[in-house]
Amino acid sequence: MPVPEIDAVVFDVLGTLVDEPAGIRAGIRALDPSLDDAGTERLLSLWQQHIDREQRRMLHGDRPYLPSDALDREAAQLVADAAGVGDPAAVAAPALSGRRLPPWPDTVAGLARLAERFPLIGLSNASRTALLGLNAHAGLRWHQALSAEEARTYKPDPAVYRLAVTVSGRPPERLLMVAAHAWDLRGAQGLGLRTAYVARPVGDPPTSSDRFDLHAVGLVDLAAQLDKAHGRSG
């Protein structure tokens, strides 16, 4: 499949550029340092299932929209209850763990390389406040960072991807959506964006029926593919 001509690159953030489970694990371990690995993973699963379920409820109109900060507080309370921790001050710390997520090893260098050629737009389900803290903690470089909170919904609602189209001032087919989650790329395709799947340990891999424009093992590989396609070496 030929590499599309693009004017800007749009990035998913959680899971694609930062290791979201690692940051949440750290918050859970701080909540209860006595937890072993199995206990930590059990509570991590509880957290992730709550976030996924409640975002789906909002997408389906079964619950009014709440930003990710509120959902993180709910998840932190569920985890604290399951761990038998009743101190409100202790619960407050893991609720903020979504703002302290480590970048993948290639993220910062990959973004810097891509930023030499393209405007970079972050497009995240994280709230505006969470995204600000996350970007600062992980050292993410953007020309524009957009939160799904602006659309008062969550990806893969088309309204979220439309934020990037509006900000860029370009037609959807001139934007490249980059994500480690096939469901996210399918949502972007629905609005006409081009797509690039980047493999991450915590992502949602493509199925045999998915047809994305690019597949990369990381951001440096993605940058190299775009350089090669558009006649630039190095």
Residue frames as qw, qx, qy, qz and C-alpha x, y, z in Angstrom:
[[0.000, 0.889, 0.458, 0.000, 0.00, 0.00, 0.00],
 [0.414, 0.511, -0.051, 0.752, 1.53, 3.37, -0.99],
 [0.323, -0.385, -0.463, 0.730, 2.35, 5.78, 1.81],
 [0.120, 0.858, 0.482, 0.127, -0.21, 8.62, 1.78],
 [0.274, 0.409, -0.062, 0.868, 0.70, 12.24, 1.29],
 [0.422, -0.712, -0.537, 0.163, -0.05, 13.95, 4.59],
 [0.117, 0.751, -0.050, 0.648, 0.09, 17.44, 6.07],
 [0.333, -0.580, 0.465, -0.580, -0.02, 16.66, 9.80],
 [0.504, -0.001, -0.857, 0.107, 0.33, 13.71, 12.18],
 [0.596, -0.501, 0.076, -0.623, -2.25, 13.04, 14.90],
 [0.351, 0.222, -0.866, 0.277, -1.22, 10.87, 17.84],
 [0.759, -0.541, -0.313, -0.183, -3.13, 8.86, 20.34],
 [0.038, -0.724, 0.524, -0.446, -1.35, 9.29, 23.67],
 [0.651, -0.390, 0.541, -0.363, -2.37, 6.67, 26.25],
 [0.888, 0.030, 0.459, 0.026, -0.68, 3.39, 25.38],
 [0.720, 0.643, 0.091, 0.243, 0.77, 4.72, 22.13],
 [0.311, 0.749, -0.299, 0.502, 3.25, 7.25, 23.51],
 [0.235, -0.525, 0.608, -0.547, 3.19, 6.45, 27.22],
 [0.406, -0.047, -0.911, 0.060, 3.02, 3.18, 29.16],
 [0.498, -0.481, -0.044, -0.720, -0.32, 3.71, 30.88],
 [0.872, -0.339, -0.346, -0.075, -0.40, 0.40, 32.83],
 [0.640, 0.090, -0.417, 0.639, 3.07, 1.06, 34.26],
 [0.039, -0.381, 0.197, -0.902, 1.98, 4.41, 35.68],
 [0.703, -0.416, -0.140, -0.560, -1.19, 2.98, 37.20],
 [0.857, -0.123, -0.454, 0.209, 0.76, 0.06, 38.68],
 [0.379, 0.230, -0.403, 0.801, 3.04, 2.54, 40.39],
 [0.365, -0.403, 0.085, -0.835, 0.04, 4.32, 41.88],
 [0.860, -0.295, -0.301, -0.287, -1.45, 1.04, 43.11],
 [0.761, 0.005, -0.470, 0.448, 1.82, -0.06, 44.70],
 [0.104, 0.326, -0.325, 0.882, 2.10, 3.30, 46.46],
 [0.622, -0.407, -0.102, -0.661, -1.42, 2.79, 47.80],
 [0.897, -0.360, 0.191, -0.170, -0.52, -0.63, 49.24],
 [0.184, 0.713, -0.675, -0.037, 3.23, -1.43, 49.25],
 [0.526, -0.251, 0.790, -0.187, 2.52, -4.91, 50.63],
 [0.829, 0.420, 0.116, -0.350, 0.91, -6.07, 47.36],
 [0.571, -0.210, 0.682, 0.407, 2.68, -8.80, 45.42],
 [0.033, 0.194, -0.585, -0.787, 2.76, -8.83, 41.61],
 [0.088, -0.364, -0.889, -0.262, -0.40, -10.92, 41.31],
 [0.096, -0.689, -0.575, 0.431, -2.30, -8.61, 43.65],
 [0.038, -0.517, 0.150, 0.842, -1.11, -5.54, 41.77],
 [0.062, 0.007, -0.745, -0.664, -2.21, -7.01, 38.44],
 [0.076, -0.532, -0.843, 0.025, -5.62, -7.91, 39.85],
 [0.050, -0.737, -0.345, 0.580, -6.19, -4.33, 40.99],
 [0.040, -0.354, 0.441, 0.823, -4.82, -2.95, 37.72],
 [0.042, -0.252, -0.861, -0.440, -7.39, -5.07, 35.86],
 [0.078, -0.679, -0.668, 0.294, -10.13, -3.76, 38.15],
 [0.066, -0.620, 0.019, 0.782, -9.07, -0.19, 37.36],
 [0.002, 0.187, -0.644, -0.742, -8.89, -0.74, 33.60],
 [0.032, -0.406, -0.890, -0.206, -12.22, -2.55, 33.45],
 [0.030, -0.718, -0.494, 0.489, -13.93, 0.29, 35.29],
 [0.004, -0.537, 0.237, 0.809, -12.54, 2.94, 32.94],
 [0.029, 0.012, -0.807, -0.589, -13.42, 0.93, 29.83],
 [0.035, -0.515, -0.856, 0.015, -16.93, 0.10, 31.04],
 [0.019, -0.734, -0.380, 0.562, -17.81, 3.64, 32.09],
 [0.011, 0.420, -0.398, -0.816, -16.47, 5.23, 28.91],
 [0.043, -0.180, -0.874, -0.448, -18.58, 2.79, 26.90],
 [0.029, -0.640, -0.719, 0.270, -21.64, 3.68, 28.97],
 [0.012, 0.668, 0.052, -0.742, -21.08, 7.35, 28.16],
 [0.012, 0.216, -0.670, -0.710, -20.58, 6.60, 24.47],
 [0.108, -0.335, -0.895, -0.273, -23.86, 4.69, 24.44],
 [0.281, -0.461, -0.134, -0.831, -25.71, 7.46, 26.28],
 [0.683, -0.429, -0.590, -0.020, -26.23, 5.37, 29.42],
 [0.542, -0.597, -0.264, 0.530, -24.36, 7.84, 31.63],
 [0.156, 0.987, 0.016, -0.017, -23.71, 11.58, 31.39],
 [0.672, 0.522, -0.271, 0.451, -20.23, 12.57, 30.26],
 [0.565, -0.803, 0.120, 0.149, -17.52, 12.88, 32.90],
 [0.368, 0.791, -0.487, 0.048, -13.88, 13.77, 32.15],
 [0.785, 0.166, -0.568, 0.184, -11.13, 11.22, 32.71],
 [0.041, 0.404, -0.585, 0.702, -10.12, 12.81, 36.03],
 [0.666, -0.228, 0.249, -0.665, -13.48, 11.85, 37.53],
 [0.943, 0.091, -0.268, -0.174, -13.25, 8.30, 36.19],
 [0.530, 0.370, -0.623, 0.440, -9.71, 7.96, 37.59],
 [0.265, -0.364, 0.522, -0.724, -10.99, 9.01, 41.01],
 [0.869, -0.084, 0.038, -0.486, -13.74, 6.39, 40.80],
 [0.858, 0.254, -0.438, 0.081, -11.24, 3.73, 39.75],
 [0.244, 0.436, -0.632, 0.592, -8.85, 4.69, 42.54],
 [0.541, -0.304, 0.393, -0.679, -11.65, 4.39, 45.09],
 [0.946, 0.055, -0.152, -0.281, -12.61, 0.94, 43.77],
 [0.690, 0.353, -0.544, 0.321, -9.00, -0.20, 44.00],
 [0.053, -0.433, 0.574, -0.693, -8.62, 1.23, 47.50],
 [0.766, -0.207, 0.194, -0.577, -11.80, -0.50, 48.66],
 [0.941, 0.162, -0.288, -0.070, -10.59, -3.80, 47.18],
 [0.549, 0.373, -0.554, 0.502, -7.23, -3.36, 48.91],
 [0.587, -0.608, -0.499, 0.192, -8.86, -2.46, 52.22],
 [0.365, -0.007, -0.140, 0.920, -7.39, 1.06, 52.30],
 [0.084, -0.792, -0.604, -0.003, -9.76, 3.57, 53.87],
 [0.316, -0.567, -0.058, 0.759, -7.59, 6.69, 54.18],
 [0.450, 0.841, 0.290, -0.081, -8.97, 9.37, 51.80],
 [0.029, -0.875, 0.387, 0.289, -5.55, 11.01, 51.53],
 [0.463, -0.275, 0.795, 0.278, -4.02, 7.70, 50.43],
 [0.565, 0.512, 0.644, 0.066, -6.70, 7.29, 47.75],
 [0.240, 0.922, 0.028, -0.304, -6.05, 10.76, 46.34],
 [0.228, -0.636, 0.607, 0.418, -2.49, 9.88, 45.23],
 [0.411, 0.055, 0.843, 0.342, -3.27, 6.94, 42.89],
 [0.391, 0.761, 0.486, -0.181, -6.16, 8.94, 41.44],
 [0.160, 0.906, -0.213, -0.328, -3.50, 11.22, 39.94],
 [0.620, -0.292, 0.639, 0.349, -1.34, 8.38, 38.59],
 [0.626, 0.585, 0.478, 0.193, -2.77, 8.93, 35.10],
 [0.183, 0.979, -0.089, 0.013, -0.74, 12.14, 34.95],
 [0.284, -0.729, 0.618, 0.082, 2.56, 10.40, 35.73],
 [0.941, 0.224, 0.252, -0.024, 2.90, 7.88, 32.91],
 [0.431, -0.525, 0.518, 0.520, 6.36, 7.01, 31.57],
 [0.572, 0.631, -0.268, -0.451, 7.05, 7.45, 27.85],
 [0.968, 0.141, 0.153, 0.140, 8.09, 4.47, 25.75],
 [0.625, -0.420, 0.268, 0.601, 11.86, 4.48, 25.05],
 [0.409, 0.201, 0.496, 0.739, 11.45, 5.74, 21.47],
 [0.071, 0.829, 0.553, -0.035, 8.70, 8.29, 22.11],
 [0.158, -0.862, 0.002, 0.482, 10.64, 11.50, 22.75],
 [0.288, -0.367, 0.592, 0.657, 13.17, 10.95, 19.97],
 [0.280, 0.386, 0.802, 0.360, 10.47, 9.83, 17.55],
 [0.073, 0.885, 0.435, -0.152, 8.31, 12.87, 18.18],
 [0.212, -0.750, 0.219, 0.586, 11.30, 15.18, 17.78],
 [0.308, -0.111, 0.722, 0.610, 12.17, 13.64, 14.43],
 [0.192, 0.593, 0.744, 0.240, 8.61, 13.78, 13.13],
 [0.065, -0.879, -0.290, 0.373, 8.23, 17.37, 14.36],
 [0.291, -0.426, 0.403, 0.756, 10.98, 18.41, 11.95],
 [0.059, 0.084, 0.739, 0.666, 8.64, 17.66, 9.05],
 [0.283, -0.517, -0.690, -0.419, 5.05, 17.73, 10.25],
 [0.386, -0.439, 0.251, -0.772, 2.79, 19.60, 12.66],
 [0.334, -0.075, -0.922, 0.179, 2.11, 17.16, 15.51],
 [0.527, -0.382, -0.017, -0.759, -1.30, 16.97, 17.19],
 [0.038, 0.021, -0.936, 0.348, -1.94, 14.96, 20.33],
 [0.593, -0.223, -0.283, -0.720, -5.50, 13.62, 20.56],
 [0.212, 0.090, -0.900, 0.370, -6.26, 11.95, 23.86],
 [0.519, -0.559, -0.589, -0.267, -9.15, 10.65, 25.92],
 [0.466, -0.290, -0.468, 0.693, -7.34, 12.17, 28.90],
 [0.053, -0.916, -0.376, 0.126, -8.92, 15.32, 30.31],
 [0.316, 0.863, -0.101, 0.381, -7.39, 18.73, 29.64],
 [0.402, -0.807, 0.376, -0.212, -5.85, 18.88, 33.11],
 [0.884, -0.220, 0.398, 0.110, -4.59, 15.30, 33.01],
 [0.771, 0.531, 0.136, 0.325, -3.14, 15.81, 29.53],
 [0.081, 0.919, -0.250, 0.295, -1.23, 18.88, 30.65],
 [0.576, -0.641, 0.495, -0.107, 0.38, 16.99, 33.53],
 [0.918, 0.086, 0.367, 0.126, 0.99, 13.90, 31.42],
 [0.618, 0.732, -0.015, 0.287, 2.69, 15.86, 28.63],
 [0.086, -0.877, 0.390, -0.267, 4.96, 17.63, 31.11],
 [0.739, -0.455, 0.491, -0.074, 5.87, 14.46, 33.00],
 [0.875, 0.163, 0.410, 0.199, 6.65, 12.40, 29.90],
 [0.238, -0.535, 0.379, 0.717, 8.34, 15.24, 27.97],
 [0.522, 0.482, 0.666, 0.227, 5.98, 14.99, 24.99],
 [0.109, -0.315, 0.238, 0.912, 6.50, 17.51, 22.19],
 [0.327, 0.635, 0.699, 0.047, 3.42, 18.86, 20.49],
 [0.074, 0.178, 0.230, 0.954, 2.38, 21.70, 18.28],
 [0.545, -0.277, -0.032, -0.791, -1.16, 21.20, 19.61],
 [0.094, -0.035, -0.964, 0.246, -2.55, 18.86, 22.29],
 [0.525, -0.213, -0.243, -0.787, -6.27, 18.16, 22.18],
 [0.192, -0.013, 0.881, -0.431, -8.41, 16.48, 24.82],
 [0.170, -0.373, -0.841, -0.353, -11.59, 14.55, 24.11],
 [0.110, -0.540, -0.580, 0.600, -13.02, 16.71, 26.90],
 [0.083, 0.263, -0.205, -0.939, -13.40, 19.45, 24.26],
 [0.409, -0.079, -0.659, -0.626, -16.02, 17.25, 22.56],
 [0.548, -0.223, 0.481, -0.647, -17.48, 15.96, 25.84],
 [0.969, 0.101, -0.004, -0.226, -17.22, 12.38, 24.68],
 [0.546, -0.511, 0.628, 0.213, -14.55, 9.74, 24.15],
 [0.364, 0.428, -0.718, -0.412, -12.85, 8.11, 21.21],
 [0.334, 0.048, 0.625, 0.704, -13.95, 6.41, 19.02],
 [0.256, 0.795, 0.467, -0.292, -16.79, 8.95, 18.78],
 [0.553, 0.526, 0.291, 0.577, -16.27, 10.83, 15.48],
 [0.110, -0.974, -0.109, -0.166, -16.60, 14.14, 17.32],
 [0.626, -0.659, 0.241, 0.341, -13.20, 13.59, 18.94],
 [0.646, 0.068, 0.452, 0.611, -11.36, 13.01, 15.66],
 [0.245, 0.826, 0.362, 0.356, -13.17, 16.02, 14.21],
 [0.373, -0.891, 0.029, 0.258, -11.32, 18.17, 16.76],
 [0.569, -0.348, 0.454, 0.591, -8.02, 17.39, 15.01],
 [0.423, 0.494, 0.567, 0.506, -9.50, 18.01, 11.57],
 [0.029, -0.953, -0.286, -0.098, -10.85, 21.39, 12.67],
 [0.449, -0.794, 0.184, 0.367, -7.61, 22.50, 14.33],
 [0.596, -0.132, 0.525, 0.592, -5.45, 21.42, 11.39],
 [0.335, 0.675, -0.036, -0.657, -7.59, 23.21, 8.83],
 [0.143, 0.352, -0.808, -0.450, -6.92, 20.34, 6.44],
 [0.810, -0.007, -0.288, -0.510, -9.22, 17.66, 4.98],
 [0.825, -0.397, 0.357, -0.183, -9.27, 14.39, 6.94],
 [0.953, 0.252, 0.063, 0.159, -7.43, 12.44, 4.25],
 [0.431, 0.714, -0.320, 0.450, -4.41, 14.72, 4.71],
 [0.418, -0.651, 0.482, -0.411, -4.06, 13.74, 8.37],
 [0.636, 0.155, -0.753, 0.063, -2.30, 10.60, 9.60],
 [0.690, -0.568, 0.163, -0.418, -3.71, 9.11, 12.81],
 [0.456, 0.369, -0.773, 0.242, -1.11, 7.11, 14.75],
 [0.678, -0.443, 0.278, -0.516, -2.15, 4.68, 17.47],
 [0.032, 0.283, -0.954, 0.095, -1.31, 1.36, 19.11],
 [0.434, 0.250, 0.733, -0.460, -5.02, 0.56, 19.30],
 [0.110, 0.191, 0.790, 0.572, -6.78, -0.84, 16.24],
 [0.001, -0.723, -0.684, 0.098, -10.16, 0.33, 17.59],
 [0.117, -0.740, -0.049, 0.661, -8.82, 3.91, 17.67],
 [0.117, -0.269, 0.603, 0.741, -7.60, 3.71, 14.08],
 [0.086, 0.444, 0.846, 0.281, -10.92, 2.29, 12.93],
 [0.036, -0.808, -0.456, 0.372, -12.63, 5.28, 14.52],
 [0.110, -0.618, 0.258, 0.735, -10.30, 7.66, 12.69],
 [0.159, 0.042, 0.802, 0.574, -10.90, 5.84, 9.41],
 [0.112, 0.641, 0.757, -0.059, -14.61, 6.39, 9.87],
 [0.044, 0.886, 0.153, -0.435, -14.02, 10.13, 9.55],
 [0.669, 0.736, 0.011, 0.104, -11.62, 9.73, 6.62],
 [0.223, -0.842, 0.485, 0.072, -8.23, 10.06, 8.32],
 [0.709, 0.403, -0.576, 0.064, -5.27, 8.01, 7.10],
 [0.802, -0.551, 0.129, -0.189, -3.95, 5.54, 9.65],
 [0.454, 0.519, -0.682, 0.243, -0.69, 4.14, 11.05],
 [0.876, -0.452, -0.127, -0.107, -0.55, 1.28, 13.52],
 [0.183, 0.656, -0.635, 0.365, 2.41, 1.35, 15.92],
 [0.795, -0.199, -0.572, 0.026, 3.05, -1.85, 17.85],
 [0.170, -0.574, 0.516, -0.613, 3.19, -1.52, 21.64],
 [0.192, 0.026, -0.953, 0.233, 3.08, -4.20, 24.36],
 [0.161, 0.339, 0.690, -0.619, -0.19, -2.79, 25.74],
 [0.310, 0.228, -0.276, -0.880, -1.99, -2.00, 22.50],
 [0.728, 0.318, 0.487, -0.362, -4.92, -3.48, 20.62],
 [0.286, -0.251, 0.726, 0.573, -3.43, -5.32, 17.61],
 [0.505, 0.291, -0.313, -0.750, -5.08, -5.23, 14.19],
 [0.763, 0.127, 0.603, -0.195, -7.29, -8.09, 13.04],
 [0.478, 0.050, 0.709, 0.516, -7.02, -9.79, 9.67],
 [0.271, 0.743, 0.575, 0.210, -9.77, -7.54, 8.34],
 [0.166, -0.877, -0.044, 0.449, -8.07, -4.25, 9.27],
 [0.654, 0.483, 0.224, 0.538, -6.52, -2.22, 6.46],
 [0.274, -0.880, -0.022, 0.386, -4.30, 0.52, 7.82],
 [0.500, 0.851, -0.161, 0.025, -2.05, 2.66, 5.63],
 [0.326, 0.628, -0.630, 0.322, 1.13, 2.03, 7.63],
 [0.886, -0.438, -0.153, 0.016, 2.43, -0.47, 10.18],
 [0.283, 0.715, -0.478, 0.424, 5.49, 0.42, 12.27],
 [0.732, -0.206, -0.570, 0.311, 7.42, -1.16, 15.13],
 [0.402, -0.579, -0.313, 0.637, 7.89, 2.25, 16.78],
 [0.163, 0.928, 0.159, -0.294, 8.00, 5.97, 16.16],
 [0.194, -0.632, 0.540, 0.521, 11.52, 6.02, 14.74],
 [0.370, 0.133, 0.852, 0.347, 10.47, 3.33, 12.26],
 [0.285, 0.786, 0.540, -0.097, 7.38, 5.36, 11.38],
 [0.002, 0.881, -0.147, -0.449, 9.49, 8.47, 10.79],
 [0.297, -0.363, 0.732, 0.495, 11.86, 6.47, 8.58],
 [0.391, 0.423, 0.794, 0.191, 8.97, 5.13, 6.49],
 [0.207, 0.907, 0.312, -0.192, 7.59, 8.63, 5.97],
 [0.166, -0.751, 0.398, 0.500, 11.05, 9.99, 5.14],
 [0.374, -0.106, 0.814, 0.431, 11.67, 7.26, 2.59],
 [0.359, 0.607, 0.706, 0.069, 8.26, 7.66, 0.98],
 [0.156, 0.960, 0.206, -0.108, 8.66, 11.38, 0.61],
 [0.676, 0.611, -0.075, 0.404, 12.22, 11.38, -0.69],
 [0.148, -0.852, 0.378, -0.330, 14.18, 12.31, 2.42],
 [0.823, 0.056, -0.507, 0.251, 17.06, 10.29, 3.81],
 [0.215, 0.373, -0.527, 0.732, 18.76, 10.34, 7.20]]
